[in-house]
Amino acid sequence: MFGLLFFILFAPGVSEFLCTSSDLEMSYTFCDSTAHAFMFNLTPCSTVNRSAWKAALTWIPRSDIQFLKVVIRVWYDGAKALLWKELLCSGADDEYSVCGMLKGETFVSAFDIKGSRIPFPKGNYHIIMQGFSDDSENNMLICLNFTMIVKQDSF
């Protein structure tokens, strides 16, 4: 049976249980103390399914998005497992619809997350996802702190 991951985030500091199934549990909180208008939907709530996760995102940014750098850090059972940085918006020839948005506009997008094709070993994952409005990573627009517990090996 497939689960549904859905959350609306408006208040800082609140830890929210997102998703549970026989093989996966997920929860989140914001890293910073600033309130956000944010919604995320992810299906299925499973690591056993080999197809991509389907995601939907709604976000109202607190500032204009001329530049957007995303940084994702993943720890697996306490050990650093991944550091991924991607420049999504640079102000010139940007391909993503979030680029050029103005403060207060609503961003809505649906996309696939191909990472679910990777067999996740059983264990605890800590994921920090940050969005910055500068290349030096000093001006953070948003920061999410996810906990993912994989209850059984998917291979």
Disulfide bonds with the S-S distance in Angstrom:
Cys19-Cys45 1.57
Cys31-Cys143 2.13
Cys89-Cys99 1.99
